[in-house]
């Protein structure tokens, strides 16, 4: 049997057990000899304890959120600052390379292309004249 089937079987058995306990509790409370006042008092106490536990859980949640904000402020902000500095350095480097390497190469390639085009035009004219 796979673990997923075991989980579903456990959940199903738990749901059936919970339904049986609920039906049994309702049946017990409907009996005339049941001390419902005492059960009511116990349930009020249990609800008060539950409220205290929820309050403690909320307090822990607030403390954890404070710790998360501290980590974000103290750890992530320097990382972002370093990343910003690296991006600024990269921008400067790319501008330098563009200005001192790429632009002269592009200009030289343009002159070479212009000379080749002029040479081709002159060859074309000389061929045309020789054929005529």
N, C-alpha and C positions, 0 to 999 in steps of 0.2 A: 504494500500500500504506500502510495507516495505521501510526502509530507503535506502537500496541499489538501489531499483527501482527509488526512488526519486532522488538520486544522478545521476543515468544514464539519467533520464528524464531531469534534470537540465543541464547536460553536453550536451545532444543532442540539447536542445533549445538554449543553448549558442553558439554552433557551427553553427546552422542555422542562428542565429542573426548576428554572425560574418561574415558569407558568404554573407548575404544580405547587410550588411554595406560595405563590400569590393566591391561588384557589384555596389552598389549605388555610392561609391566614384569614381570608375573607370568611370562610366557613367557621373558623374558630371565633372570630369577632362577632358573628351573628348569633352565637349561643347565649342564652339568657344568663348563665352563670359566669360569663367572662368579665374580669375586672377592667373595663375599658378605661376608667379614669387613671389607673396606674399605667396602662399601656400608653395613654395619651401623654402622661408626664414623662415617661421614658423617651418617647418620640421627640418631645420638646427639648429635652436635654441633648439627645443625639443631633438634632438640628442646630443647636447652639454650638456643639463641638464641631460640627461640619462648617459652620460659619467661621469659627476661629481658624480652622485648617485652611479655608479659602483665603482668609486674611493673611495668614503666614505665607501662603503660596504667592499671593499678589505682592507681598513685601519682597520675597525672593526674586520675583520677576522684575520689580523696579530696580533692585540692586544689580541684577544681571544686565539690565538695559543701561544703567549707569556705567558699568564696566565696559560694555560694548562701545559706548560713546567715547570713553577714555581711550580705548585701544584705537578707535578710528581717528581720534584727534592726535594721539601721540605717535602712532605707527604709520598710518596711511598718509597723513599729510606730508611727512618728510619724503616718502616714496613719490608722491605726486610732485613735490617740489623738484626732486632729482630728475624726474621724467620731463618736467617743463624745461629745466636747464639743458638736458640732452636734446630736446627738440629745438631749442634756441641755437645750440651749437651746430646741430645738423642743418638748420636753415642757413646759418652763416657759411658753413662749409659748401653747401650747394650753391649759394650765391657766388662764392669765390671761384669754384670750379666753373660755373657758368660764365663768369666774367673773364677768367684768365686761361681757360682751356677750350671750352666749347665754342665760344664766340670766335676766337681766332681760327679754329679748325673749320668752322662753318664758312667764315669769310674766305679762307684759302680754297676750300672746295668750290665755292661760288666762282672764284677767279679761274680755277682749273676748268670748270664747266663752261665758263664764258669763252676761254681760249679754245676748247674743243669745239664749241659751237661755231666760233669764227673760222676755225680751220675747216670744219665740214662745209660751211657756206662757201669758202674760197675754193675748196676742191670741187664742189658742185658747179660753181661758175666756170672753173677751168675745164671741166669735163664737157660742159655745155658748149663752150667756145670751140673746143677741139673737135666736137662732133659736127659743128656747123660749118 
